[in-house]
Amino acid sequence: MPRVNINISDELKEYFEKKSLESGASQSSLMALYLSEYVDQKKAMESMIELSEVLKRNPNILNNTDK
């Protein structure tokens, strides 16, 4: 796994220190987890936007034609 160095605010550092103590997980693993979850959420939102655009262009796509 690649190693990345970043600068973070004191507030973020304190947040991850607290979460690390609470969970027993390392700060690095928590940061990696949070970043991964953030990216997953961004991808999901982008997919929802794309789906919304498809539905706007094709308003009848959800109509059941088997009736």
C-alpha positions as a Markdown table, in Angstrom:
| # | Residue | x | y | z |
|---|---|---|---|---|
| 1 | Met | 0.0 | 0.0 | 0.0 |
| 2 | Pro | 1.4 | 3.4 | -0.9 |
| 3 | Arg | 2.4 | 5.8 | 1.8 |
| 4 | Val | 1.2 | 9.4 | 1.6 |
| 5 | Asn | 2.1 | 12.4 | 3.8 |
| 6 | Ile | -0.4 | 15.2 | 4.3 |
| 7 | Asn | -0.7 | 18.3 | 6.4 |
| 8 | Ile | -3.8 | 18.6 | 8.5 |
| 9 | Ser | -5.2 | 21.1 | 10.9 |
| 10 | Asp | -4.7 | 20.8 | 14.7 |
| 11 | Glu | -8.5 | 20.2 | 14.9 |
| 12 | Leu | -8.3 | 17.2 | 12.6 |
| 13 | Lys | -5.3 | 15.9 | 14.4 |
| 14 | Glu | -7.1 | 16.1 | 17.7 |
| 15 | Tyr | -10.2 | 14.5 | 16.2 |
| 16 | Phe | -8.2 | 11.5 | 14.9 |
| 17 | Glu | -6.2 | 11.2 | 18.2 |
| 18 | Lys | -9.5 | 11.0 | 20.1 |
| 19 | Lys | -11.1 | 8.5 | 17.7 |
| 20 | Ser | -7.9 | 6.4 | 17.8 |
| 21 | Leu | -8.0 | 6.2 | 21.5 |
| 22 | Glu | -11.7 | 5.3 | 21.5 |
| 23 | Ser | -11.5 | 2.6 | 18.9 |
| 24 | Gly | -8.0 | 1.2 | 19.4 |
| 25 | Ala | -7.3 | 1.7 | 15.7 |
| 26 | Ser | -4.3 | 3.7 | 14.5 |
| 27 | Gln | -4.8 | 7.2 | 13.3 |
| 28 | Ser | -3.4 | 6.3 | 9.9 |
| 29 | Ser | -5.9 | 3.4 | 9.5 |
| 30 | Leu | -8.8 | 5.7 | 10.6 |
| 31 | Met | -7.8 | 8.4 | 8.1 |
| 32 | Ala | -7.5 | 5.8 | 5.3 |
| 33 | Leu | -11.0 | 4.5 | 6.3 |
| 34 | Tyr | -12.5 | 7.9 | 6.4 |
| 35 | Leu | -11.0 | 8.9 | 3.0 |
| 36 | Ser | -12.2 | 5.6 | 1.5 |
| 37 | Glu | -15.7 | 6.2 | 2.8 |
| 38 | Tyr | -15.7 | 9.8 | 1.5 |
| 39 | Val | -14.7 | 8.6 | -2.0 |
| 40 | Asp | -17.4 | 5.9 | -2.0 |
| 41 | Gln | -20.0 | 8.5 | -1.0 |
| 42 | Lys | -18.8 | 10.9 | -3.7 |
| 43 | Lys | -19.0 | 8.1 | -6.3 |
| 44 | Ala | -22.5 | 7.2 | -5.1 |
| 45 | Met | -23.6 | 10.8 | -5.4 |
| 46 | Glu | -22.2 | 11.2 | -8.9 |
| 47 | Ser | -24.0 | 8.0 | -9.9 |
| 48 | Met | -27.3 | 9.4 | -8.5 |
| 49 | Ile | -26.8 | 12.6 | -10.4 |
| 50 | Glu | -26.1 | 10.6 | -13.6 |
| 51 | Leu | -29.2 | 8.5 | -13.0 |
| 52 | Ser | -31.3 | 11.7 | -12.4 |
| 53 | Glu | -30.1 | 13.1 | -15.7 |
| 54 | Val | -31.0 | 9.9 | -17.5 |
| 55 | Leu | -34.5 | 9.9 | -15.9 |
| 56 | Lys | -35.0 | 13.6 | -16.9 |
| 57 | Arg | -34.1 | 12.7 | -20.6 |
| 58 | Asn | -36.3 | 9.6 | -20.5 |
| 59 | Pro | -39.3 | 10.4 | -18.3 |
| 60 | Asn | -41.2 | 7.2 | -19.3 |
| 61 | Ile | -38.3 | 4.9 | -18.4 |
| 62 | Leu | -40.0 | 3.9 | -15.2 |
| 63 | Asn | -43.4 | 3.1 | -16.7 |
| 64 | Asn | -44.3 | -0.5 | -16.5 |
| 65 | Thr | -45.1 | -1.6 | -20.1 |
| 66 | Asp | -46.1 | -5.2 | -19.2 |
| 67 | Lys | -49.7 | -4.2 | -18.3 |
